[in-house]
Amino acid sequence: MNTTAVTLSTGTLEDTDLDTTLENILATDTPWKVIVWNDPVNLMTYVSYIFRSHFGYSRARAEELMLQVHNNGKAIVFTGSREDAEKHTQAMHAWGLLATFEKVDN
């Protein structure tokens, strides 16, 4: 196998390292989604209130998402950068909701 090394001031970087570095850079542009899951604890009106308060959704949009959570067991409430998805997931936890985040499927 023939690999080309790139000389940097800190040493060399193999092609495979460049590929990995490029993948990591591109991964920051990959959209992430925040999913809120249904739970037996929180009232539907409270979930709708959280979506309005935290995300700034209109009453109609917040209720639509809340009904998705209630009827389908989950709803995607945010799509964006990984950093923002992490922050929103933590915020949902602080409000007492079950939430996760994951990469958006291409």
Number of C-alpha atoms within 10 A of each C-alpha: 2 5 8 10 14 12 10 8 6 6 8 12 14 13 14 12 12 13 11 12 13 11 11 12 11 10 14 12 11 15 17 22 24 25 22 25 18 22 14 6 8 13 12 15 11 13 24 21 18 20 20 17 12 12 13 12 17 13 12 11 15 22 19 14 20 28 18 17 21 18 11 11 13 19 21 16 21 18 17 15 17 20 11 15 23 17 14 22 23 17 15 21 14 10 14 14 20 17 20 18 20 14 16 12 8 5
